[in-house]
């Protein structure tokens, strides 16, 4: 299972301007100077100079779609939507966030399923204080904050040199042992930590990857409308076997093996699963995904242009109507 990689978590967002401010200005996600040079070299283009003051290039890639995703990447919606990938570095070796925006939908009801992302960044803590973004110290040197939409982030006031600051994604589970059987015995994850008393376990595919933390909760796991999705890659040849395994084990397959097209980019194959608590899990063929996920130097501009062209907020304000809720 060493060839499997933790890739990203999918968030539904209702306001791209506010969301951009959080990920770019508070967390400090940005494309490092020179990160796109390999991309430009492959296309025979001259490398751009270093970033301008302020690091305005912060988007890894941005894509617009005219209709809903065949694998429900944007949720159960059929209309126009966009996908923006952001992180602290290239998707090849960083765990990133996929921000999906459904045009015309302003907010999504939260459940208790997503419990937070933890990252180590003294810079993020400093940024939040400077911008007066709400912070609550929940443990020594650990601060809780929220992204627009109510998604929780935990900021450790320390920095990790030359590694991905994103440490773990925490999901709620109703039966820890049942979940461990699924994630470890079926999906091949390794247990790094386990605490029966606190009903938590830390899992992963490799020491240097973002971890998945399972936290037991009392009662059922409620996904509401804001539910996300965690994504992993594996060698493409493993996808049919993975689907067959889930069928034999009578586990839920939300989307059988399917090819997904992105205009002007690589086509990838995915299988979408659901764990015992209904958490959505995407497995994508690694080879094609590495092509699809190459950093696009125009990503920040594409997002800016899309936000400028999206007049929905103005329309709803002019007609004194609220945007739809997810």
N, C-alpha and C positions, 0 to 999 in steps of 0.2 A: 504493500500500500504506500510505499515511500514515494511513488510517482504521483500520488494524489496531492492536490494543492487546495488550500482554503483561499477563495478568491475575493468575495465581496458579500455585503449584506444589502438587500434591496429595501429602500424606504419610499413610501408614497409621500409626496410633498404637495402642499396646497398653494404655497407662495414661494416662487423661485427667488425673488429678490431677498426676502428675509433669510431663506435657506442659504443663499450664496454668502450672505454676511456672516452667518455662523461658521460655515465650513472654511471659508477663506480668511475671515478677519479674526474670528475667535480661536478656532482650532489651529489656524495657520497653515492649512493645506495649500500647497502651491507646487508648480512644476519647477524643479531646480534648474538653474542655468546650465545649458548643455545637455539636458535630459533628452531633448528632441533631436540631437545631432545625428544619432544613429538612424533615426527615421528619415531625416533629410538626405543622409548619405546613401541610403538604400534607393532613394528616388533620384539620385544624381543631382541633388540640389545643394546650393551653397549653405553651409551652416549659418544660422542667424547669430547676431551678436548676443551677448549675455542679456539677461532680463533687464527691462527698464526698471527704474526706481519703483518700489512697491510690489514687485513680483506679480504683475497683473495676470500673467498666465498661470492660472490655477486649476484649469479643467484638463483632465487627461484626454477625454473625448466627449463629444456631444452629438446626439443623433435624434432626428425628428422622424416620426412615423405617422402616416395618415390614418391607419386603422389599428385596432387592438392586436396584441401579440398572439400568435397561435399557441404559445405556451403560457398565456396569461401573465406575462412578465410585468405588465402594468396593472394587474388585478383584473377583476371581472368587468372590464369596460371595453366597449367596441370602438370608441371614437379616437380622435387625434391625441397623440401623447408624445412625450419626449423622455429621453434617457440621458442623464449626465453622470459621468464617472469622475469621482474626485478622490484624492488620497495624498499621502506624503511622498509618493514616488511611483514609478512605473508599475503597471499591473503584473508584470512578470515576477516581481519579488516583493510586492506590498499588498496587504489586505485593504481594500478600498470600499467606498460607499457608492451604490448605484441609486441615484435620485430619480425617481419616476414621477412625472407630472402629467396628470390627465387634464386636458384643457376643459375649463368650465367647472371643475371641482375644487372647492376652496379648503376643505378640511376633511379629516377622517377620524372617526371615533376610535379611541385607543382601547385595547384590551389589556390583559395582564401577561400576555405571552412574551413580549420583548422586555427584558429587564435591564438592558443597557450595553454599551460598548465601553471598555476600559482602555485608556491609552496613557502612556507616560510622556508628558511634555510640560516642562516648566514654562516653556514659551506660551503654551495655550492658557495656562493659569494666569500668567502675566497679561496676556492679551485680554482675557475676560475681565480682569480687574480694571485694566486701562479703559475698556469700553463700557464698564459698569454692567456687564452681562451677569445676571444672577448666579452666584456660586454659594454652595452650602458645604462646609467641611463636615464630612460624614465619618472620617477616621483621620488619624494623624497624617497630614500631607496628601489626603485624597479628597477631592472636591466633586460634588454632584452638580451637574448643570443640565439644561435641556435645550435640544435643538428645536426650532420652530415645528409645531405639531405635537410637542410633548415628549419626544423621544429622549431617553436619558443617556447621558454620557458621564463617565467617571474619569476625572483628570488626576493623574498622579503627578505631584509636583517634583518631578525628577525627569531627567532626559537620558535616553539610551544612545550612545554614540554609534553612528553608522548602522543603525538597524531600524526596522519599522516600528514606530511608536505604538501602533495598534496591537494591544496585547490579547484581548479576548472579547468575545460576544457572549452575553449571558441570556439564556432562554429558560422560561419556566417549564417545569414538567410536573405531572401529577403523580407519577410513580417512577422514582429514580432508577430502581433496578430494572424495570421494564424498558426504560429509555436506554440504559447502559447496554442491555442485551441487543437493542436495535442498532445503536450507533457503533458499538464495538464489535459484536459478533457478526452483524450483517454488513455494516459499512466499513469495518476494518479500522476504526480509530483506536488509538492507544490511550490508556488512562494515565494521566500525569499526576493527578491528585484525586483523593476521594475522602470525604468526611461524612460518615454515616450520621453522626449527631446533628450536623448542620444540613444534612440532606443536599450535598452538592458534590459535583465531580468536574474535573477539568480534563478535557479530551483534546487530542490533536493528531495530525498525520506526521508532523515532524517538529523537532525542537525549535527550529527557526521560523515556524509559521504561527500566525494568529491562532489562538486556541478557542475551543467551544466550551463554555461552562454551562452545565445543567444544574438548575437550582430547583429543588422540590418546593412545591406550594401546596397549601391545603385547598381541596376542591378542584374543580375543573379548570383547564386552561382556556381562557376566552381570547379569541383572535380578533373579535370585533371587525371593523372595516379597515383598520390601519395595518393589518397583518403584513409582515414582510416575508422575505425569503432569503435563505443563506445558500451561497453557491460554492461549489467545489469543481475542480477539473480532474479528469482521469484520462489515461490513454483512450483514444476513440474506440479502439477494438474492445474495450471493457464494457462499453455502454450496453450492447445487447445482452451480455452475461449478467450485468447488474439488473436489468429489467427482468430477465428470466428468474433470477434469484428471488426478487420481490414477489413475483407471481407464485413461485413454489412455496414461499413462506406466507402467502396470503396477506401480504402487506399492500398498503394503498399506493397506487400509481396514479398521479393526477394527470400527467400527460405522457403517454407512451413515446418511445423514441421518435423524434421529429427533427426536421431540418428547419433552421430559422435563418431568414435572409435579412441582411442589413444593407440598404442601398449603397452601392459602391465599395462594399467591404466583404470580408470573408463570410461564407455560410458555415454555420456551426450546427452540430447535432447535440441535442439535449434530451435528458429524461428528467421529468419532474416527479418527485416522490413526496410522501408525507409520513412523518414519524408517528408514533402512537398517540401523541397529543395534537397532531395536525399541523405541526410546523412544516412549512414548505421547504423542500430541498431540491436544488438544481444541480445535476451533474452534467457537465459539458465536456465534449471531446477536447483534450488539451491542445493538440496540434493546431487545429483551426482557430481555437480561441486565442492562442498566442498571436496569430495573424490579425484577428479581429480587434484585439485589445492593444495594439500598438498605439503609443501616444500620438495624438493629432495636434500639431502645433497651432492649428486653427480652432481648437476646441473652445477656448474662452471666448473668442470672437463669435463663433457659431451660437453659443449660449446667449451672449449679449444681444446679438441680432434677433434671436428668437424671442427673448423677453421684450425687446423694443417693439417687435411686430405683434405681440400678444396684447390686444386692447381689451381683453375680457374684464379686467379689474375696473377699467374706466367705464365700460358699458354697464356693469352691475351697479357701480356707484352713481352713475348718471340716472339710472332708472330706480335708484333706491331699493335695490333687491340684493339679497345675499346670494353668494355663490352656492351651488349645490354642495351637500355633504356627501362623502363617500359611504 
